[in-house]
């Protein structure tokens, strides 16, 4: 998995140059769902669209809760992707 679509496309290229079949031998997924990277990659890149707005709100709410004297759960904070 690439941290964004650009590194994921580089992974696709590296696999192709080394004779690895995608998706038969290696599964690659990107993040951001950028149509330029996804559609122009060979093979086309699968990608996830993160909910960055919700992630930002959650990231701001957690320290705010601590500053108010509250506590935050120690469990993972999961924010589903938009697509």
GILINCOR-V977295 format. One record per backbone hydrogen bond with DSSP energy under -1.0 kcal/mol. NH is the residue of the N-H (numbers start at 1). CO is the residue of the C=O. If there is no record, write none. Layout:
# GILINCOR-V977295
nh | co
NH | CO
NH | CO
This chain:
# GILINCOR-V977295
nh | co
2 | 29
5 | 31
8 | 4
9 | 5
10 | 6
11 | 7
12 | 8
13 | 9
14 | 10
15 | 11
16 | 12
17 | 13
18 | 14
19 | 16
20 | 15
25 | 21
26 | 21
30 | 46
32 | 48
38 | 34
39 | 35
40 | 36
45 | 38
48 | 30
52 | 50
55 | 51
56 | 52
57 | 53
58 | 54
59 | 55
60 | 56
61 | 57
62 | 58
64 | 60
65 | 61
66 | 62
67 | 63
68 | 64
69 | 66
70 | 65
82 | 49
83 | 49
